[in-house]
């Protein structure tokens, strides 16, 4: 029989070995090797409903506009005075009235979604009603994307992050079993990660502990605490030099004392602003502010070019990693807060696994029995391909670190039916040709040729649907789509290529045996 091996059988054997080897760690839950991760509905985890303070996004947008106004006017050599943020407006005054027409044209062009009102040399910039609605809506959408990105970078497998209603976000994170892990995830999700570089008000810095709020407001300043010592305060100019929207990367590094720090990189615009400000402010201090806390306020010794900086704050390694993840994934436009939280225990998962496994096993046994009873030895070959298909699905999912959820298990059950369906079509085509008087070799080859188009069309359309579900779905929907996609590709390999090769290898035995044993045919008319 070895002399009749063909390339189809060789590929099928290698696929079977590959599937068995790489699915074993998941089946036996060994310590080593890549394994399939179980979803929240199977292993338990953390379920949270978050609220979004979308009004805060408006305040952040106004501050960003103030920073843009300062940069645009400075960059075009227009001198202004009294730049301040009042409620939902930015106000300033030009010192040279000759600059008024130029400033109007520049700001109207650059500040999209705003209304510009000029009263002589005094300007007021406000957001349009449409921009306010859009900003609030964007705050929700951006929060969903940012939280999902943070959890993905943290290394969590297939978390669910989805918008609920108009201002709520559902977050489900599988595999969170300890209170320490839960707290770390909550802090990572809720961290605003709003990075700002702000100039210290050197003229009044010594009075920071004696100034009252009205005086601070009058001087267009803010008072922020030190991240290490809450009692230590800094008096900073209200309008930031630049913010985290200009950050392109953040990574954990170590300083000369081997303490974790965060090294960040700015984009071209940020690097230019950073360089220009540092060049004009030698001998003064610039504060690095993260989420309204001052991490450091070093004295600028020289112009800082290249757009690179460092945040040091007595971090632990985990804290530094989490802050870097938050910075890379982007700041939240509006803060989020926990409205509802509950831990999902693993008992539900155990019950679900038991019920799903029983359904899968029962369906599998019934399908195997039917194929053998109805098609004889041809059914056995189809069942071997089916077993190989299951092993391949588990192996590929394990290699990609995929998450298995209840919908994913449903996808496997559905794939079993689809894989058998391909062999049913093939066997029926072969039977039709045998009844028509074709020889066994001709019936097998023509049977595969005739069945291929129908199987190919059905699988391709289902695969396209699965890809769309995976691209636009979230959480369990992705799990269902992934198992379906892998199962379809695996069935094409096992149910078409593998079984065809086995028939070719066993052809001499099939021609000598009774067709009733092979294809369930009662007549011996075919040769």
HELIX and SHEET records of a PDB file:
HELIX    1   1 UNK A    2  UNK A    4  5                                   3    
HELIX    2   2 UNK A    7  UNK A   28  1                                  22    
HELIX    3   3 UNK A   40  UNK A   43  1                                   4    
HELIX    4   4 UNK A   54  UNK A   75  1                                  22    
HELIX    5   5 UNK A   97  UNK A   99  5                                   3    
HELIX    6   6 UNK A  100  UNK A  110  1                                  11    
HELIX    7   7 UNK A  129  UNK A  154  1                                  26    
HELIX    8   8 UNK A  179  UNK A  190  1                                  12    
HELIX    9   9 UNK A  205  UNK A  207  5                                   3    
HELIX   10  10 UNK A  213  UNK A  218  1                                   6    
HELIX   11  11 UNK A  244  UNK A  246  5                                   3    
HELIX   12  12 UNK A  268  UNK A  280  1                                  13    
HELIX   13  13 UNK A  317  UNK A  329  1                                  13    
HELIX   14  14 UNK A  346  UNK A  375  1                                  30    
HELIX   15  15 UNK A  377  UNK A  399  1                                  23    
HELIX   16  16 UNK A  406  UNK A  435  1                                  30    
HELIX   17  17 UNK A  440  UNK A  472  1                                  33    
HELIX   18  18 UNK A  476  UNK A  491  1                                  16    
HELIX   19  19 UNK A  492  UNK A  498  3                                   7    
HELIX   20  20 UNK A  499  UNK A  512  1                                  14    
HELIX   21  21 UNK A  515  UNK A  519  1                                   5    
SHEET    1   A 2 UNK A  37  UNK A  38  0                                        
SHEET    2   A 2 UNK A 403  UNK A 404  1                                        
SHEET    1   B 4 UNK A 160  UNK A 164  0                                        
SHEET    2   B 4 UNK A 168  UNK A 174 -1                                        
SHEET    3   B 4 UNK A  45  UNK A  52 -1                                        
SHEET    4   B 4 UNK A 336  UNK A 344 -1                                        
SHEET    1   C 4 UNK A  80  UNK A  86  0                                        
SHEET    2   C 4 UNK A  89  UNK A  94 -1                                        
SHEET    3   C 4 UNK A 122  UNK A 127 -1                                        
SHEET    4   C 4 UNK A 114  UNK A 119 -1                                        
SHEET    1   D 6 UNK A 233  UNK A 237  0                                        
SHEET    2   D 6 UNK A 221  UNK A 226 -1                                        
SHEET    3   D 6 UNK A 293  UNK A 299  1                                        
SHEET    4   D 6 UNK A 285  UNK A 290 -1                                        
SHEET    5   D 6 UNK A 195  UNK A 199 -1                                        
SHEET    6   D 6 UNK A 242  UNK A 243 -1                                        
SHEET    1   E 3 UNK A 247  UNK A 254  0                                        
SHEET    2   E 3 UNK A 260  UNK A 266 -1                                        
SHEET    3   E 3 UNK A 308  UNK A 311 -1                                        
END                                                                             
